[in-house]
C-alpha cells in the first residue's frame, strides 16, 4: 500500500474530528431594508430559542445611503439578551450611479447590493468555516445573487427567507409561468390573472415591480422566483392557520407545475418585539405585507374594507375615507372585519405557542439542518 494513502486517510480523519468538534452555526443573510433586517433577526432569535446548542451568525450588508442603526436599542442589547447571536458587518460597497431615479430603480438596488457584496460574503464564509461548522445559509429573497455564487464555492445548504406572507409568495412564484404566457408587460394588459385557487386579480393591480418587463427589476424578480424553487427550502413569515389556502396552492405545485416545490417552513408571524410598541403582533404582521395588498386583505383575509379611488386619481378622497371609517366602526360589515382581525390575532398566538404549527415548522426546519 502506498504510504500516501494512509496519510491521506489520517488527514481526513483529523479534519473530520476537527469539524465534529466545531460549534454548529446557522448563517443568516438579510437584506438591509429595515423590515427585512428586523424579521431576519427575529428568525435568529427563534432558532436559538428552539435550539440553544446552536449559534446564529447574521451577516449584514449596508446600503450606502442608509447607515446601520447601531444605536438602536434593538441591536445594542442583542449581545446581552442573545449572546449566541453574532453580527458580522460586510465592508461597504458603492452602487453604480443612477441617472434617472424611480421607485423601481430603488427596489432594484436591493438586488444589486448583494451581487456587489458576493466576494466579501464568500470571504466571510471562508473565515467562519475555520471556526464553525456552517449547517445552513438562509438568505433574504432580495439576496438571491448570493445563491449560485455561494453554491458553486461552498458545500452549504441554502434556504430562502420570504419576509412577507404566503399569498404574496404565491403571486411571486407564479411569475415564471406568467412570463411564458404573456409577451407584453402586465401593466399594458387588461386581463384577470388567476392565481390558481388563491385569488383573481387584474393584471394592472399586480405589484409594480413585476408589471414592467422592460425594467431590470422585473428580471431580478423573475430569476429569484426560479432560484427559490431550487433551494433547500423556503422559510415563510406566516403560519398555516393564517394562510392555509395559499400554502396549499404552493405545495400542490399550482404556481409552477413544471418545477418541484422545495420544503416550506411557516415559522411566523415574526415581528419585532419592543416595549415601545403597543400594536398587536398580528397588526404588525399585516403592516409588513406588500403595499399593494388590496385584494389579499379585502377578498382573501377579509380584514379590510375596500376604498374607492377618485376617478383618474391615485388617492382616496376624504369623504370616501370618512365613509369607510364610519362603516368600519358601526356597520355589520365593519363588525365582521373586526371579528376577522381578532380571529387572526388568536390564530397567530396559537401558531406560536408550544405545539402550535409555527413551532412544529421551526422544529422541522432545525431537523433539516441536522440532515444537511
N, C-alpha and C positions, 0 to 999 in steps of 0.2 A: 504494500500500500504506500503510495507516495506520501512523503512527510507533509506536504501542503494540505492534504485532505483532513487529517486530524486537527491540524492547526486551524483550518477554516471552520471546522465543527466546533472547536473550543472557542474561537472568537464569536461564533454565532450564539453559543450558549451563554457567553459572558454578556453579550449585547441583549439577549433575551432576558437574562436575570436583571440587568440594569433597568430595562424597560418595565419589567414587572414591579420593581421596587419604586419606580417613579410614581408621583401623585397623579391621579387622573384629573383632567380638567376638560371642561366644555368651553369652547371659544364662541363668543357671540360677536357679530359684526353688524352693528346697527347703521342705519342712515342717520346723518347728523341732524335731520329735522327734529325739532323738539318733541313732537308727539311720537315719532318713531323711536327716538333715543330713549325716552322715558318708558315706553312699552317694553323695549328690549331689556332694560334694567329690571323691570318688574318680572319679566320672564326669568331672568337670572336669579332673582330672589326666590321664586317658586322652585327652581331647580335645586338650590341649596337647602331649601326648607324640606323638600321631599327626599333629598339625598345628601345629608350633611357630610358624608365622607368624600364627596366630590367637590372640587373647586370650580369657579366660573371666572373666566378671563374675558373682559369686554374690550375689544379693540375699537378705538374711537378715531374717526376722521372728522375734521372740522372744516366747515365752509369758510372760505377766505373772508366773506362779508359778515360772518356771524361767529364771534368767539365762543369757546366752550364756557358754559356757566359755572366756573369753578367755585364761585362764592355762593351758589345756590345751596341752601341747607340740605336739599335732597341729595346732593353729591358730596358735600363736605362732611356729612355724618355717615356716609356709606361705609368707610373703612372701620368705623366703630361698631355700627349696628350689624354689618355683614362682613366680617373680616375675611371670609373665604371668597369674596368677590374682589377681583383686581381690575383696575382700569389701566389700559395702556393707550397712550396717545400716539397716533401716527404723525410723522412730520407733515407740515402743511404743504399743500401743492397749490399751484396757481391755475385757475381755469382760463381757457382762451378768452380773449376779449369778445364781448357781444356787441355787434354793431347796431342791431335793431332789436331791442329788448321787448319781449312779450311774455305773458304768463306761461305759455308753453315752453319758451326758452328757459324760464326759471325751473320748471319741472324737469326739463332735460338735463339741467346742471346736476341734479341729484343722481342721475345715472352716470354722468361723466366724471364726477369726483372719484368714485370708487375705481373707475378704469385708470385714472391717472395715479391712483394710490396702489395699484396692484403690486408693483415692485416692492414698495415699503411693507405691504401686507405679507408678501412672500418671505421677506427677511425676518419679519416679526414672528411668523410661524416657525421658521427655522430656529430662531433663538429660543422660542418657547419649548420646542421639541427636545432641546438639550436638557431641560429640567422637568418637563411634564410629559405625560402620556396623553396626547390630544385625542379624545374619544370621538369628538364630533365638532363640526363647524356649522353654526346656524347663522345664516345671512339674511338681512332685510331684502325684500324683493327689489328695492332700488339699488342694491349692491350686486346685482346679477352679473356684472362684468367680472366679478371675482370667481364665479362658478367654474368656468372652463379653465381659467388661468391657474387656479389652485388645484383643480382636479388633475391637471397634467403635470403637476410638480409635487404633490403631496398625496399620500395614501390616507386621506381623511374623509369619512362620510360627510356629505354636505346636505344640510336641510335648509329650506326657505322658511322665513317667518313673515306671515301676512298680518300686518298690524290692524287691518280692518276686519269686517265680518265675512261670513261665508257667502252671502248674496253678492257682495262686491267681488269676491274671489271668483265666483261662478261666472259673472259677466266678463271678468278679465280673462279667464281660461277659455271662453268662447272665441276669443279674438282670432286665433289661427284658422278656425273654421270660417268665421265671417270674412277673413281676409281672402279666402279662396272663393267664397260665394259672390262677393261684391268686388267689382273692379273700380268703383268710384268711392270717394270718401263718404262716410256716413253722414256728414254734415250736408252733403249735396243730394242725399236721398230723402225720399218721403215714404218710408216703409215702416212697418211694425216689426221689430226684432223679437222673435220668440226665443226666450232663453230656456227653452225645454223644461217646462214644468215648474219654473220659478216664478217668473212674471213676464209680461209682454211690455215692451217699451218702444216709443217712437225712436227711429234712428237718430234724429236730431237731438234727442234728450239723453243720449248716451254720454258718458264723461268726455269732456272736450279733448282730453289728451289722446283719445283713441278715435277721434272723429275726423282727423285730417291726415290722410295718407301722405301728403306732401311734406309734412313736418317730421323732423328726425325723431321726435319723441314717440311718434306712432311706432316706428321701427323698434325703439327701445322696449316699449311695452309688448310688442309682438314677440320679439326674441325672448324676453323674460318669461312670457307665458309658456313658450316651448321648453325653456330650460327647467322651469318648475316641475314639469311632468317627468323630467329625467332625474330629479333629485332623490335623495334617500327618504324624503318625507316633507310634508308641508305642515308647519305649526300655525294654527289659526287663532286669532284673538276673538274667539267666540265660544259658545257652548252648544252642545247638541240640543238642549232644550230651547235655546233662543232661535235657532235656525235649522230645524230638522229637515225641512223640505229642500233647502238649498244644499245642505250637506249630502242628502240622499241623491240629488241630481248629479253632484260631482262624483260621488262614489260609484254611481251606476254608469259613469262614462258618458253622460249626456252632453258635457261641454265639448269634448273632442273624442268621438267614438274610435278614432284611429290610434289613440295613444293610451297605454295602460296608466291607470291612476296610481300614483305613489301613496303610501300610507298618510292618512290625515290625523292630526292630533289637535283636538279642540280644547285648549287649556285655559280659555278665558271665561269671563271678560277680565283682561289685565288692565288695570287703570292705576294711575298714580295715587298713592296713599299719602295724604298730608293733613296735618291738623288744621291748616289754614283753609282747607276746602270743606264745605259743608254739603256739597251736592252728593246725591246717591251715586254709587258706582255704576248703576245701570244708565243713568243720565249722562255720566261722564263717558261711558262707552258709546252712547248714541252720538255724543259730540265728536267722537273720533272717526265717525263714518264719513265717506266722501261727501263733499258739499252738495253734489247734485244727486241726492238720495230721495227725491220726492216720491218716486214710485215705490221704492223699498220701504220707506217709513209709513206712507199712506196706505198703499194697497197690500203690501206683503205683511208688515208687522202691525199695521193698524194702531200706531201710536202717535199719529199726527193728522191734522185736518189740512186738506189741500187749499192753497191760496191761489186766487186768480190774478195773473199779471195783467196790468192795463194793456190794452191793445197796442201793439207796436213798441211796448216798453219792456225793459228788463227788470223793472222794480214793481213791488206791490204797493198799491195806493194806501194811504192812511185809513180811509173809510173801510176798505176791504180788510185791513188788519184789525181794526176795531170790531168789525162784524164777526170775524173768526174768533177773536178773544172772548167775546160775549157768548158765542156758540160753544166754545170750549168749556166755559165756566157754568153755563146754565142749561144747556140742551141735553137731550137724551144721547145724541151723538157724542157730545163732549164728555158725558159721563162714561160712555163706552171706551173712549180713548183713555181717560184717566184710569179706568179699571185695567186696561191693557198694559199701561205703564207699570201699575202696581204688580200685576202678574209677572211682568218681565223682571222686575226687581226681585221678586220672590224666587223666580226660576234661576236668576243669576246667583243668588245667595245659596240656593240648593246645589247648583252645579259645583260651586267652590268649597262646599262643606265636605267633611270626611265621608268618603264613599260616593260623593257626587260625581257626575260624568266628567267634569274637568279634572278632578283628582285622579280618576281612573285613567284618563287620557295622558296625564302627566306621568303616571306610573308606566304606561306603555311606552311613552317616549324615552324615559330613562332606561327601560329594559332594552329598547332598540340600540341605545348607546353601548350597552354591555355586549350585545351581539356583534356590534361593529359592522 
